Amino acid sequence: MNKRIVYIGAEKVGLACLKELMELGKNVVAVFTADDSLKHKIADFVSFDENVGKIPLYKVVNTKDPKTMLLIKNLKPDLIIVISWSQIIPKEILDYAPLGCVGIHYSLLPERRGGAPLNWAIIDGLKKSGITLFFYDTGVDTGDIIAQKEFEITDVDTPRELLDKICILAPDIIKENIDSIEDGTVLRIKQDERMATYTKPRKPEDGLIDWNKRINEIYNFIRAIAPPYPCAFTYLGDKKLAISKVTRKENKLYIEGVIE
């Protein structure tokens, strides 16, 4: 008998992984997704309304809400899966599922734990990164690793292209490992704390361009926070210019944006 799965997810990657579980015939007993009121705060927001079939769908403002926590507890999950969910999952919820809580982080753990890993990967000029399927614990992306997949970062990629790549890789990594997670035979790899690094969450106001930096650093910075994320910006007098696109030819940058 399939284990009882409670699914917590948002954004396009979260929806892609949910669809994969449904196609595999897994016993998803409930789906929790972001409330519509949070749309303006979620870069890659997508509605789950027409995509869950007959599975009960609950919209959440705060995972720590006692009613939400009680609802998840009463669902008696064997396993909890969390994909593209930026809120902290309380320890109480982690303890509800005997098989644990698994999720995907957008880096090759233990490197680049923490916030905004895709943005920082481009800002820092990485040529590759990846995704990690891992068990949640009470730390920040510190749980046991299940599997990883790498992807290339080209010189023209923005977060949109990276998310498109992850939308393919994430369902695959779920498909390849879900059976062993459910039957308790999955390989668990402890993270090497000596290799751990962290990235910081980013806020819209962090997008101010420093024109004193080298041209390549400015180029990476602008494309790293291109849509669906809040754009890099600069000021023209007292007007704010939000830059949505940048191209580079030799030692010149060509930008497109909107004066706000």
N, C-alpha and C positions, 0 to 999 in steps of 0.2 A: 504494500500500500504506500502511495506517495506521502511524503511527509507534509505536514501543514506549514505552508510558507506565508509569512506576512511580508509584504513588499512595501518599501518606503522609497519613493523616488520622484524625481522631477527632471525637467529639461529633456532635450531630444535623446540624449544618451540613456537617460533613465527609462524613457518610453521604449526605446529600441531593445533594451534588456528585458523589459517586461514582456514585450511581444515575443521574444525568444522563449521565455519560460512558458508562455501560453501555447506556443507552437509545439513545444516539447511535451505538452500535456501535464505540466507540473501542477500540483495542488495549491495554487495561490488562493488563500481563503479571504484575503482582503488587500486592498491597495490604499496606501496613504500617499497623497501628493500635496503640493503646495496650494494653499488657498489662492483664489483668483486675486484677492486683494494684495498679494505679494508680487504680482506680475512686474511691476515697475522696479522691483529690487532684484529680479532674477534675469540674468543676461540672456539666457537661451530658453526662456519660458515657452512651454508648449502645454496645451490642454490635454488632459487624459480622458476627458468626458466621453468621447466616442470610441475609445480604444480598449475598454476593459471588459467588454461583453457583459456577462452576468455577474462578474466579480464585484462585491461591494466596494464602493469607492468613497474614501473619506478625505476631505480637504483640511489641511492642517496649517495653522498660523504659527504655532510653537510646539515643537515635539515634547517639551517639558510640561505642557498643559496636563494637569492631573486627569482630566476626562479622557484625553488621548492616550495617556499611559494606561489607564484602567481598561480602556477599550482593547488595546493591544494585549494586555494581560488576559482578558476574558476570551480572546480568540485562541488561546492556548497554542501558540506557534511552536513547532519543533525547530524552525529555522527562521531567522529574519535576514532579509537581503536589503541593503541600502545602497542606492545608486544615485549619483548626482544630487546629493543632499548636503547642503552646507551647514545645517544646524547640528549642534552637538547631540548625540544620542545618549540619554542618561543611563547610568549604570543599571538602574532598575529595569530598563527595557532590555539591556544586554542580557540580564539574568533571566528573562522570561523564557528564552529559547534554549532547550537542552543542547542543541547542536551548535549554538552560538549565533553570532551576527556577522555576516560577511559583507564586504563592500569593495569598491574600486577607487583607488587613488590615482590621479593623473601624473604619476612619475614612477621611476624605477626605485622603489623603496629599498633601503632606508634613506636614499638620497632624496632631498627636496620634499620632506614632510611639510605639512602646513598649508598655508593659503596661496591662492592664485598660481598654482604650479605651471599652467600653460603660459600665462603672461610672462612670468619670470624666465621660463625656458627661452622665449624669444628675446626678451630684453638682454639676457646673458649670452646670447649668440650660440646656443646649443645647436648641434647638428643632428642630434637624435634625443629622444626621450622615450616614454612608454607609459604603460598602465600596469598597475599591480592589483591583483585580486588578493585580499587579505582578510584575516579575522579582526574584527573590532575588539579593542580593549579600552581601558579608561584613559590611555595616553593619546597623544596626537599622532595618529597614523603609525603607531608603534607595534601593532599586533602581528601575529605570525603570518608569513607570506604563503600563499597557495600557489600562485602562478604569475608570470609576467609576460608581456608582449611589447616589443619595441616598435616605434615608428620614426620615420625620417622627418626632420624639420628642414625644409628648403629655405633658400634666401628670400623667397617671396611669400611664404606661408604667413597667414594671420591666424588668430585663434579659431576663426571659422573653418579653415582648412584642417586644423588639428582636430577640432571637434568632429568633422566629417570622417576623419580617419578613425577616431575613437568609436564613432557610431558603428563601424564595421568590426573593430577589434573587440569591443566590450561584449557584445552578444556572443562572439566566438569563445571568449575566455570563460564565460558563464556556461555555455553549452559543453565545453570540454571538461568541466570540473564539477558540475552540479550533482551528478550521480554519486561521485565519491564523497562529496560533502554530505549528501543525504544519508549515505550508508555508514558514515563515520570513518571511512578508510583514507580520506584525503591526506596527502602529505603536507605537514606543517613545518615551515622553515623559520626558525627564530631569526629576527633581525640582528645584524651586527651593529651594535651601538657605536663602535669605533668609526663606522662609515656614515653615520647619520648626519644629515644637514637639514636645514630648515629654510623655508621661504615665508615671507610675511604677507598677510592679507593686504589687499589694496583697496583704496577708496577712490571715488571719482576725482577728488581734489589732488590725488597723487599724479594726475595726468599732465601737470604743467611741464612744458618742454623747457629744458635747459639748453639754450642755443650755444653755450660755450663748450659743450661736449663735442667729440669727434663726429664726423658726418655719419659713420657707420653706426655709432651708438644712438644717434638721433633717429636714424632710419629704423633700427630695431625697436626702439622705444615706441615710435608712432604705430608701427604695424602690430606691436604686441598688445595694444589695447584698442585695436580697431573693432568695429561692430562684430559680434553682438555686445561687446563690452563698451563702457563709456569711453569716448574718444580722447586722444591726446589733445591738448589745447594750448593756445598762446594768446597773446593780447596784441591787438592793433589799436594803439591809443587806448581808449576806454572801451573798445569792443572786444568781445571774446570770440576767437575763431576756433571752432571745434573741427579737428582734422580727421576725416573718415577714411582717407586713402592716401598712400604715399608710394611713389615709384622712384627708383634711383638710376641715373645714367651718369656713368663716370663719377665725377665729384659734385654732382648737382642732385638736389631732391626736388621732385615735382609733387605738390600736394593738392588735395581737393578737400574742401570743407564748407562749413556753414557758419556765418557770423550770427552769433546769438545775442 
